Amino acid sequence: MEFFRSLPRFTATAVLLVFLLSCFSFKSTDAFDPLDPNGNITIKWDVISWTPDGYVAVVTMFNFQQYRHIQAPGWTLGWTWAKKEVIWNMMGAQTTEQGDCSKFKGNIPHCCKKDPTIVDLLPGTPYNQQIANCCKGGVINSWGQDTATAVSSFQVSVGAAGTTNKTVRVPKNFTLKAPGPGYTCGPAKIVKPTKFVTQDGRRVTQAMMTWNVTCTYSQFLAQKTPTCCVSISSFYNDTIVPCPTCTCGCQKNGTQHGNCVDQDEPHLASVVSDHGKKNTYAPLVQCTNHMCPIRIHWHVKLNYKEYWRVKVTITNFNYNMNYTQWNLVVQHPNFDNLTQLFSFNYKSLTPYGAINDTAMLWGMKFYNDLLMQAGPLGNVQSELLFRKDLSTFTFDKGWAFPRRVYFNGDNCVMPPPDSYPYMPNVGTVWKVSSLKLVVTLMLSTAFFFASI
């Protein structure tokens, strides 16, 4: 305070203002994904031809994220037109509202809104309304798992727009929901026109004009309720550490749970069916202490001389959803020495170059790439064999358990570290055994002399 008193009033006020602004300028670490720092969704807008009053463009979304899918009910894309553009027609997608097109006579545009909202068409759309990479209900897989299905496209015919590179104005204020909030999109940037190679590879065509929009994900902006949790156990301790209580929600009081279903519910099938008709994507979970749709269990199974083994089990407690193309991301320092993996695919993620401590795991096609809804078949599992690095390996202080776990891009809640199964202290056990032995010998000696 003496420092502020020694300054003129104006200077002290200015310093205080700068200090307060700097405090509010820091971004939350949750707004940055440390396991996929370069992941983004890039929207490429290619003008492929001119029309009498505008242009035809192909809009393509690339999910360049390593493990975060866009899941059902899919993406929703929006923007604001720079001028008074309208959408005459679309292929592979549609706007959710037409808007006020009353000033048009004869041909009516597909959409007249200043800020249209676009959604993907559903599977089964007639072929004359499709283009390549469309019509998947807005679902896009991650680039790290399957590049072939990490793309979504649609075609749009824009009117009341410019008809040359100099008169076209790029849209602004792009928004992306996938399906909920969490993505922030930057401004459209004009780039070199995209080149297209024909199927026979003998001719290359070029877009008239191309601009890109980059959208990044932030867990801080998404503000999602946790959707998964982690439980742990080990061979060296009988304790099974469950998911933290109320991780994803709490059961309602009373006999009528309302927000969950008992697995022993006598009319379980009808309850699930009724819920699915009313809420297609709303989870209906099994009543548990954690109330999460997904639980990952990490069990330290065996210890060998040069290796150690872990069993990973993913259980679906959601009666209303199965998970296709699921993936699991685990961070652990021993992934640098992963020797063998059973029944899962594996990819090393190295967001920071030489540090190889993060793995992405997913199911094998046609075998366990589909995680069924809650029930007897609602789980997948694998075993991981690690080679020991004697300079770092230990079972002490929870070292054998993962640092972070993500399921389908969502951060799973870990148990508190102080609850981890502890390694028995061999020295303590020996001391207790020795004490018992000494006491037994003393009592035996006392009884012996007493009987003489």
N, C-alpha and C positions, 0 to 999 in steps of 0.2 A: 504493500500500500504506500510506503514511503516513496517508491519510484513514481507512482501516479501523482502523488502530491507535489513532487518536484517539477512536474511538467506543467506547461500552460494548460488551461482547461480545454481548449480546442484540441491540442495534441493528445491529451489523455483520452478524450472522447473518441478521437480517430483511431487510436491504438486499440481501445476496447472494442470498437466496431469491427476492425479488421480481425481481432481475435475471435469474436462471435461468428463472423462469416466463415472463418477458416474451420471452426468447429463443425458448422453445418455443411461444409463443402466435402467432407470425407464421405466416401461411399462405404456402405457396409460390405464386409468381406463375403457376405452371402450373395452379393450381386455378381460374384465372379466364381466360375466353376473351376476349381484348382485341378481337376482331373481331365478337363477338356478346355484348356484356355483359348484355343483357336477355333472352337466349334461355332458354327453360325448357320443360318438359313439364308441363302442367296436367292433373290428373285431376279431373274433375267427377263427383260422385256425386249423382244426382237420385232421390229417393224418389218414385215416380209413383203408388203405390197401397198401401193397407194390406191385410194378410191376417189371418186369425184369430190367428196367432201371430207376426206379423212384418210384413214389407213386401216390395214388389217395387221394385227400383232399376235405373236405366240408368246404367252407368258409361262415361264418355267420356274418352278421352285426346286432348288437343290438343298437337301438336308445334309449339310456338311458336318453335322454333329457326330461324334464317335459312337454314342450309345443312346442318345435321347430320341425316341420315336415321336411322331405325331400320331396319337392314338385316337380311336373313335370317341366322339362323333366327328373328328377330323378338323382340318384347318378352316379358318375364316379369314379372308383377306379383304382389306379395305383401303381406300385412298380418297383424296379430294382432287377433282379435276382443276387444272390451272385456268381453264377458260370456261366455255359453256358446252363442253363435249357431251355427247350422248353415246350410248351403246346400242348399235343397230341390232346386232345378234351375237350369240356366243356358241361355241362348241366345246364340250368337255367340262363346262361349268355353267353356273347361272347366278344371277343376282337374287338376293332374298326379297327385294322389293322393286317394283317397276317405277314408282314415283309418279309425278304429275307430267303426263305426256299430252295434255289436252290441246296444246297449240299445234300438234301435228295432225295433218289430214292424210288419209290414204294409208301409207305404210307407217305403222306405229313402232317406235324403237323398243328394244328389249328393256332398256332402263334409261330414265331421264334424271335420275338423282345426281346431285352435285357430289355426293359422297357415297358411291355404291358399295355394297357389301357382297362379296363373292364367296360361293361355296362350291365344292366339287360335286359332280354328279355321282350317283350311286352305281355300284356294279349292276350289270344287266341293262344299262342304258342302250337304246337302239344304236346300231353301228353308224347310221347317218348323222348322229349327234356326238360322235366320239372323235378324239384325236389320240395320238400316241401318248402314253403315260397319264391318261385321264381316268376318271370314273372309278375311283377306289374309295369313295365315301370320305375323302380327305385324309386318309391314312397314309403316312409316309414312314418307311423304315429309316433307321440311322445309316449313315454312310459307312461307318466302321463295320457294320454287320452285314449289309447287303446293298452294294452300290446300285444294282439293277432296279431295286424297288425304293430307292431313296430320292426319287424324282416324281414330280407331279406337274402336269401341263394343261393349259386350256388356250383356246383361240378366241380373240375378241375383235369385233369390227367396230371401229370408233368413228363417229360422225361429228360434224360441226367442229372439226379440228384442223390443224394445219395439214398441208399436202406436200410439204417439202421438209428437208432437214432443218431449214432455217425458220420455218413457221410453226413446226410442232413444238408444243410445250409439255414437258414431262409432268406427270401427276405429282402431288406432294402429300405430306401427312400420311404416309403408309402405316397401316396397323396390321398386326398378325395375331390371331388367337389360335392356339394349337393344343387343345380346343379352348382352354381358358386363358387368362392373362399370364404375363411373364416375359413376353418378347417386346423388345424395343427396336424399332426400325429407323435407320438413318435416312438421309435424303437420297433421292435418285441421282445417280452419277452417270453421265454419258461416257461410254467406253467405245473401244474399237468395235465395229460391226462384227457380229458372229458369222463365221463361215460354216457352211453345211456341205458335207460330202454325200453324194448320191449313193444308193445302196450298192451299185456296181463299182464304186470307187473311181469312176472315170471322169467325174465332173464335180466342181466345187462352185456352189452359189453363195451369195452373201446377203445378209440383212441390209435393208436400207438405213437402218439406224438401230442402235442398241443402248439401253441403259440398265444399270444394276442397282438393286436395293439390298442392303445387308441388315439382317435382323439377328439380334443376339438374345440369349435367354438369361434371365436373372431369377434365382430362387427367392431373392428378396422381394421382387416385384410380384412374383407368382402368389406369395402368401398362402401356400397350400398347406392344408392339414396333412400331417404325415400319412403315408399310404402303406408303409411297410416297417417292419421292426426286426431285430436280430436277437436270437437266443443262443446261448453257448453252453458247452459242456466239455468234459475231458475224461480220459481214461484214468488219470491220477487223482481224481476227486469225484465223490459220489454226487456232488452238488450239480444240479441242472439250473442254470441261471435263465429265468424266463424273460420274455420281453417286458419292459417296464409297464406297470399298470396304467391303463387309460392312455396308452401311447397315441392311438388314433381316435380316441373317443371313450366315453364311459357308458356302461349299460344303464338304461333308465331304471328307476326304482319300481318295485312292484313285480307282480307275476307276469304282466304283459310287457315284454321287453321293448316292443315297438321298433327299435332300430337294429335288432338282430334276431336271429332264429336259433333255437337250440337244435343241436344235431340229432337229438332224440325226439324232435317234434313229430307226432304221429301223422300229421297231414303236411309234411314238409314239401312234397312235390307241388301241391296245390298252392301253398303259400308262395313258393318261388315263382310259379307260373303267374299268379295274380300280380306279384310285384313287378315282374318283367314286362307285363302288359302296360302297367301304369308308368313305370320309370325304366326306360330301356337301358340307360347307362348308369343309373344310380346303384351303388353297391348294396347288396343285401348280405351282410356278413354273419358268420357263425358267432354265437355268443362266446366271447373269450375275455380274459382279463385285460387284453391289450386292444381288442376291437379293430385290429388291422386286417385289411383284405389279404395281405401277403406277409408271411413270416419266413425268414431265412435262419436256418439252424446250422451253426458251425461247431462240429464235434471233433476235438483232437483225439483221434482214434487209437493210433499205435505209435510206439517209439522203437526204432531200430538203431543199430550201431551207427550207421552212416545216413539214415533217412528217417523221416517221420511222415505220418499219414493223417489226412483230414477228410472227414465226410461232410459234404454240404447237401442240405435238403431244403428245397423251396416248396412251401405249402401254401395253397390257395384256399383262403377262408371265405371267398366271395362266391355266393351261390348264383349270382346274376351275370358273371363274366368269366370267360376263359381268356387266356393270354396267348395269342399267336406271335411268333417271332420275339418271344421274351428275351431279355438279356440281364445279366448280373455283372456288376463291376465291383471288384474287391481290391482293396489296397492293403498290402502286407509286405514287409521288407524281404521275405524269403521267396517272393515270386521270381526273383532273379535266378533261383535255383530250382524252379519247377521241373521235375523230371518226367512225370507221367500224369495223364489226365484220362479219366474213364467216362465215356458216354456224353461228354460235353465238348463243344468246340471251344477253342482258346485263341485269344489274340492279346499280345502284349501292348499295353498303352504306355508310351513314354512321353508324357507331356513336357518333361524337362530334360530331354536328351538322354544322358547316360544313366539316369536313375530309373531302373526297371523294377518298380515295386507295385505296379497296377496291372490287373488283368481283367479282360472282358470275357465272360463265359456265356455261351448260349447253346440251345439244344440242337441236336442233329436232325436234319430234315427227314420227315416221315417217321421219325423215331420218338423224339421227345421235344420237338420244337413247339409243340402245343401243350401249354399248361392248362389242364382241364379245370372246370369250376369245382367248388368245394365238394368234397365227398371222397370215397375210397380211392379214386383215380386222380385226385387233385393235388398231386405232388410230383416233383422230379428230383433226382438226386445223383450225385457223382462223388468220386473219391479223388483226392489230389495227393500225389506223392512228391515230397520235397527232399532234396539233398541238403544235408546239414552244412552250414558254414560255421566251423568251430569258433571263428572269431566273433560271431554274433549270436549264435544259436543258444537259446535258453528256454526253459518252461517257466521261469520266474516272472513275477509281476505282470502276468497277462501277455507276455510277448507273443505267444502262439496264436493269439486272437487278432482278427482284422482291425485295421485302423478306421477304415471307411467301407461302407457297403451301399451300393446303389442298385435298385431294381427298376428297370425300364426308365432310367434317368432320374428317378426320385431317390433322394437321400434317405436311407433307412435309419431308424433310431436305434442306437446301440445301448446296451445296459451300462449303468455307471461302473467305472473301472474298479471301485472298491468292492463290487459284488462278484468280480471274476473268481472262478475256482482257483484256489491257491495250491501251490506245490507243497506236499508234506515235507516238514523239516526232519530230515533223517537223523540229525544230531539230537534233536529234542526227543524223538522217538527212542533213540538209544539210551538217552539219559533216564527217561522214565522207566524203561525196561531194566536198566541197571539198578535203579532205586528199588523197584519191586523185588529184584533178585536179592539185594542186600537185606531188605526188610524180611523177606521170606527166610533167609538164612539165620537172621537174628532170632526170629520167632521159633524156628526149628531148634536152634541151640538152647534157647530158654526152656522150651518144653522138654528137651533131652535132659538138662541138668535138674529140672524140677521133678522128673520121674525117677531120678537116682535115689 
